[in-house]
Amino acid sequence: MFGLGEPLPTPLDLRFNLFRFPVRIHPFFWIISLIMGSNQELLQLILIWVVAIFISILVHELGHAFAFRYFGTESHIVLHGYGGLCIPDAGFTRWDYRNRDHTPREQIIISAAGPAAGFLLAAVVVGIVYILAATQGITYPVWPHFGWPYLLMWVPNPEFVFWTGFYPYVFIHDLLFINIFWGLVNLLPVLPLDGGQIAKSLFDIADHDNPTRSAQQVSVVVGIVVAVWAISQQSIYIALMFGMLAYQNYAAQQSGGYGDGNSWR
């Protein structure tokens, strides 16, 4: 998802394997997640938010990891303070190729697989809710309406909340908000987000002389536009994030470099 580079290991890292993918969770992941949920009034709501973030970002990175594996490359996942990373393992692929480069079309699929996994999770949640609601005779669980800054805030439905319980209702809402809203944000053409990676691959397919530089130029413009718009909407987190990404892409463009291009958010 939103990541700037793989953090150094710490003694407090949580490690496990999932579907044969090594997963490492940096302690800052929990700290930042708690801070992001600190606007909630109840400790239970903050903890629900943290669990929803953990599940959502892990599913997102698994989408990238499975796409890498499909194209013959194994990878590992790192969750850290700014989101998550799926990092291909150099020198190890399913067919024993060394440092195999992926084609631009393969890279587009790998980049899109993360948000797609999140959208699929949201669709599964929606389907389960409707099926369970139907078994209880609830034919209209009020679904999200669109608006800013809470793109997927639900219109309260007393019958639906009473049936699910308040905390499950909040958990479902958080899952949908993170996987749909953050998934859409992550598809914006700003490096190093997934949308930026896709834009870079599209420039490569179009045979631009320097696809990375072209993607950086788009990233600067889109990053500034989104940051200004976020300021107008009083969304400080989005404004800071895209302002920082715009600056990083501008600096990388001037220096002729491009940060971490080998990991997927």
VEXLUM-289346 format. One record per residue (C-alpha): z, y, x; residue number from 1. Coordinates in nm, 2 decimals. Last residue first. Example, Ala and Ser with C-alpha at 12.3 -4.5 7.8 and 13.67 -1.06 7.14 Angstrom:
2
R      zz      yy      xx    i
R    0.71   -0.11    1.37    2
R    0.78   -0.45    1.23    1
***
This chain:
265
R      zz      yy      xx    i
R   -0.22   -0.11    0.26  265
R   -0.45   -0.31    0.49  264
R   -0.41   -0.32    0.87  263
R   -0.67   -0.30    1.14  262
R   -0.76    0.07    1.12  261
R   -0.43    0.20    1.25  260
R   -0.49    0.56    1.37  259
R   -0.84    0.68    1.39  258
R   -0.96    0.85    1.70  257
R   -1.21    1.12    1.79  256
R   -0.95    1.38    1.87  255
R   -1.07    1.63    1.61  254
R   -1.12    1.36    1.35  253
R   -0.78    1.21    1.42  252
R   -0.62    1.55    1.37  251
R   -0.81    1.61    1.05  250
R   -0.72    1.26    0.93  249
R   -0.35    1.31    1.01  248
R   -0.35    1.65    0.84  247
R   -0.50    1.51    0.52  246
R   -0.26    1.22    0.52  245
R    0.04    1.45    0.56  244
R   -0.08    1.67    0.27  243
R   -0.14    1.35    0.07  242
R    0.21    1.23    0.12  241
R    0.38    1.57    0.09  240
R    0.20    1.65   -0.24  239
R    0.27    1.30   -0.38  238
R    0.64    1.33   -0.31  237
R    0.66    1.69   -0.43  236
R    0.52    1.63   -0.77  235
R    0.56    1.98   -0.92  234
R    0.24    1.95   -1.12  233
R    0.08    2.24   -0.94  232
R    0.21    2.09   -0.61  231
R    0.04    1.76   -0.70  230
R   -0.29    1.95   -0.76  229
R   -0.27    2.11   -0.42  228
R   -0.19    1.78   -0.25  227
R   -0.47    1.60   -0.44  226
R   -0.72    1.86   -0.33  225
R   -0.60    1.86    0.03  224
R   -0.62    1.48    0.05  223
R   -0.96    1.47   -0.11  222
R   -1.10    1.72    0.15  221
R   -0.93    1.56    0.45  220
R   -1.01    1.21    0.34  219
R   -1.38    1.29    0.29  218
R   -1.40    1.41    0.65  217
R   -1.21    1.11    0.77  216
R   -1.45    0.88    0.59  215
R   -1.75    1.05    0.76  214
R   -1.57    1.02    1.10  213
R   -1.51    0.65    1.05  212
R   -1.87    0.59    0.93  211
R   -2.02    0.74    1.25  210
R   -2.40    0.73    1.25  209
R   -2.41    0.65    0.88  208
R   -2.57    0.31    0.80  207
R   -2.51    0.32    0.42  206
R   -2.32   -0.01    0.47  205
R   -2.09    0.17    0.72  204
R   -2.04    0.46    0.49  203
R   -1.94    0.21    0.22  202
R   -1.70    0.05    0.47  201
R   -1.54    0.38    0.54  200
R   -1.51    0.46    0.17  199
R   -1.35    0.12    0.11  198
R   -1.09    0.18    0.38  197
R   -1.02    0.52    0.23  196
R   -0.97    0.37   -0.11  195
R   -0.73    0.12    0.05  194
R   -0.52    0.40    0.19  193
R   -0.56    0.48    0.56  192
R   -0.76    0.69    0.50  191
R   -0.82    0.88    0.17  190
R   -1.08    0.78   -0.08  189
R   -0.84    0.74   -0.37  188
R   -0.78    0.37   -0.45  187
R   -0.41    0.39   -0.35  186
R   -0.36    0.64   -0.63  185
R   -0.50    0.39   -0.88  184
R   -0.27    0.11   -0.76  183
R    0.02    0.35   -0.76  182
R   -0.04    0.43   -1.13  181
R   -0.12    0.07   -1.24  180
R    0.12   -0.15   -1.03  179
R    0.40    0.10   -1.00  178
R    0.40    0.22   -1.36  177
R    0.35   -0.13   -1.51  176
R    0.64   -0.28   -1.30  175
R    0.87    0.01   -1.38  174
R    0.80   -0.02   -1.76  173
R    0.87   -0.39   -1.76  172
R    1.19   -0.34   -1.57  171
R    1.30   -0.06   -1.80  170
R    1.24   -0.28   -2.11  169
R    1.43   -0.56   -1.94  168
R    1.72   -0.32   -1.90  167
R    1.72   -0.19   -2.26  166
R    1.71   -0.52   -2.43  165
R    1.38   -0.69   -2.53  164
R    1.43   -0.70   -2.90  163
R    1.62   -0.37   -2.93  162
R    1.37   -0.20   -2.71  161
R    1.08   -0.32   -2.93  160
R    1.25   -0.22   -3.25  159
R    1.35    0.12   -3.12  158
R    1.00    0.20   -2.99  157
R    1.03    0.47   -2.73  156
R    0.68    0.61   -2.63  155
R    0.63    0.45   -2.29  154
R    0.58    0.64   -1.97  153
R    0.26    0.53   -1.80  152
R    0.12    0.83   -1.63  151
R    0.46    0.99   -1.58  150
R    0.37    1.32   -1.41  149
R    0.14    1.36   -1.60  148
R    0.00    1.20   -1.91  147
R   -0.14    0.88   -2.05  146
R    0.03    0.67   -2.32  145
R    0.18    0.33   -2.25  144
R    0.22    0.07   -2.52  143
R    0.42    0.07   -2.84  142
R    0.51   -0.29   -2.91  141
R    0.32   -0.31   -3.24  140
R    0.31   -0.65   -3.40  139
R    0.67   -0.75   -3.36  138
R    0.71   -1.07   -3.56  137
R    0.93   -1.23   -3.29  136
R    0.66   -1.47   -3.17  135
R    0.42   -1.17   -3.16  134
R    0.65   -0.99   -2.93  133
R    0.65   -1.29   -2.69  132
R    0.27   -1.30   -2.68  131
R    0.24   -0.92   -2.65  130
R    0.50   -0.90   -2.37  129
R    0.34   -1.19   -2.18  128
R   -0.01   -1.03   -2.20  127
R    0.12   -0.69   -2.08  126
R    0.30   -0.86   -1.79  125
R   -0.01   -1.06   -1.69  124
R   -0.22   -0.75   -1.71  123
R    0.02   -0.56   -1.48  122
R    0.02   -0.85   -1.23  121
R   -0.36   -0.85   -1.24  120
R   -0.37   -0.47   -1.17  119
R   -0.14   -0.53   -0.88  118
R   -0.36   -0.80   -0.74  117
R   -0.66   -0.58   -0.78  116
R   -0.49   -0.30   -0.59  115
R   -0.45   -0.54   -0.29  114
R   -0.79   -0.71   -0.33  113
R   -0.98   -0.39   -0.30  112
R   -0.93   -0.36    0.07  111
R   -1.02   -0.73    0.14  110
R   -1.32   -0.70   -0.08  109
R   -1.44   -0.38    0.09  108
R   -1.38   -0.54    0.43  107
R   -1.60   -0.84    0.33  106
R   -1.88   -0.60    0.24  105
R   -1.83   -0.41    0.57  104
R   -1.86   -0.74    0.76  103
R   -1.54   -0.88    0.91  102
R   -1.49   -0.90    1.28  101
R   -1.36   -1.22    1.43  100
R   -1.11   -1.17    1.70   99
R   -1.15   -1.53    1.83   98
R   -1.30   -1.78    1.59   97
R   -1.08   -2.09    1.53   96
R   -1.24   -2.16    1.19   95
R   -0.92   -2.06    0.99   94
R   -0.86   -1.77    1.21   93
R   -0.62   -1.69    1.49   92
R   -0.70   -1.46    1.78   91
R   -0.56   -1.14    1.63   90
R   -0.34   -1.20    1.33   89
R   -0.46   -0.97    1.05   88
R   -0.19   -0.72    0.93   87
R   -0.10   -0.67    0.57   86
R    0.11   -0.36    0.55   85
R    0.36   -0.23    0.30   84
R    0.52    0.08    0.16   83
R    0.64    0.39    0.36   82
R    0.98    0.26    0.46   81
R    0.87   -0.09    0.55   80
R    0.73   -0.41    0.41   79
R    0.54   -0.62    0.67   78
R    0.30   -0.89    0.58   77
R    0.13   -1.14    0.82   76
R   -0.24   -1.24    0.85   75
R   -0.47   -1.54    0.88   74
R   -0.84   -1.48    0.90   73
R   -1.11   -1.70    0.76   72
R   -1.28   -1.49    0.49   71
R   -1.06   -1.65    0.22   70
R   -0.76   -1.60    0.44   69
R   -0.82   -1.23    0.46   68
R   -0.86   -1.21    0.08   67
R   -0.53   -1.40    0.04   66
R   -0.35   -1.16    0.27   65
R   -0.49   -0.85    0.09   64
R   -0.37   -0.98   -0.25   63
R   -0.05   -1.08   -0.09   62
R    0.00   -0.72    0.01   61
R   -0.02   -0.60   -0.35   60
R    0.21   -0.88   -0.47   59
R    0.47   -0.78   -0.21   58
R    0.43   -0.41   -0.31   57
R    0.49   -0.49   -0.67   56
R    0.78   -0.74   -0.63   55
R    0.97   -0.51   -0.40   54
R    0.90   -0.20   -0.60   53
R    1.02   -0.37   -0.92   52
R    1.33   -0.50   -0.75   51
R    1.41   -0.14   -0.62   50
R    1.35    0.01   -0.97   49
R    1.59   -0.25   -1.13   48
R    1.85   -0.16   -0.87   47
R    1.82    0.21   -0.95   46
R    1.84    0.14   -1.32   45
R    2.16   -0.07   -1.27   44
R    2.32    0.21   -1.06   43
R    2.28    0.44   -1.36   42
R    2.16    0.80   -1.37   41
R    1.82    0.75   -1.22   40
R    1.70    1.01   -0.98   39
R    1.81    0.78   -0.69   38
R    1.51    0.56   -0.75   37
R    1.31    0.70   -0.46   36
R    1.62    0.70   -0.24   35
R    1.69    0.33   -0.31   34
R    1.33    0.24   -0.23   33
R    1.35    0.45    0.09   32
R    1.67    0.26    0.20   31
R    1.53   -0.09    0.10   30
R    1.21   -0.04    0.29   29
R    1.40    0.12    0.58   28
R    1.56   -0.22    0.64   27
R    1.22   -0.37    0.75   26
R    1.10   -0.66    0.54   25
R    0.90   -0.92    0.73   24
R    0.68   -1.18    0.56   23
R    0.50   -1.46    0.74   22
R    0.22   -1.60    0.52   21
R    0.23   -1.97    0.45   20
R    0.23   -1.92    0.08   19
R    0.54   -1.71    0.13   18
R    0.73   -1.73    0.46   17
R    1.06   -1.55    0.52   16
R    1.21   -1.27    0.73   15
R    1.46   -0.99    0.65   14
R    1.49   -0.74    0.93   13
R    1.83   -0.63    1.02   12
R    1.80   -0.72    1.39   11
R    1.50   -0.48    1.41   10
R    1.13   -0.53    1.46    9
R    0.92   -0.23    1.55    8
R    0.74   -0.06    1.26    7
R    0.38   -0.15    1.18    6
R    0.18    0.17    1.11    5
R    0.12    0.44    0.86    4
R    0.17    0.25    0.53    3
R    0.11    0.33    0.16    2
R    0.00    0.00    0.00    1
***
